[in-house]
Amino acid sequence: SPAEQRAELDRLRAAALGEEPTDDPVLEAFAEVCERSGIPDEDVHSFVDAMESDIDTDRYETYADLEAYM
């Protein structure tokens, strides 16, 4: 369901930001790379927000809207 998908993305976001522990080696590595490389939290938020928008949106009315999503 959309609510379950949003909850899972919230969990993934927290793990990717290193805010919550995870046993997923990919998320652990991602959080480490972000910290070591200085990837700003805002970039992680933007990426997860884009995935969240996929829950409800499968089409964009204008190319400008699509560019904003990308």
N, C-alpha and C positions, 0 to 999 in steps of 0.2 A: 504494500500500500504506500501511497505518497508519505504518510506520516512515518512509517517504518524506514523508508528510504532517507528521509530527512534526519531521523535519529541516527542512522548508520553514518551518514555524512558528518554529523556533529561529532561522532566518536572518532571517525577517521581524521577529521580536522584537529581535534585535540591531540591525537597521537602524533600526527605529522608535525605539529608545533612543539612536541615534547612536553605538553601540559599533562598528559595522562600516560601511564605506563601501557605498554603493549607487548604482546608476545609475537607480533608479526615482524619478521626480520626486515621486510621491505620498508615498513613504516619506521622502524628503528633506524635503519640506514638513511632514510630520507631526512629524518629529524637531525641526524648527525651531520649530513651534508649541508643542510640549511644553516646549522649553527657554525660549522667550520668555514663555509663559504660566504657567510654574511647575507644569506637570502632573507629579505625582510618578511616579517609575518604577514604584511599586507599582500604580498605576492601569493602566499599560500592561501590566504583568505579569498583573494580574487579567483584563484583556480578552483577552490572548493565551491565558491558561490556560483561559478559557471556550471559546475556539475549539478548543483542544486537547481539551477534554472532549467536544466534538462528534464527535470521531473514533470514540469508543467508546460514547457515550451518545446515544440518540435518544428516551429516555423517562424520566421521573422518577416514582418511586413515590408521592410525596406532593407536595402544593402547597408545603410548606415546602422540600423539596428543589429544586423549580423556582425558588422565590424566591431560594434561596442561589445558584443558577446565574446568575440574572439580576443 
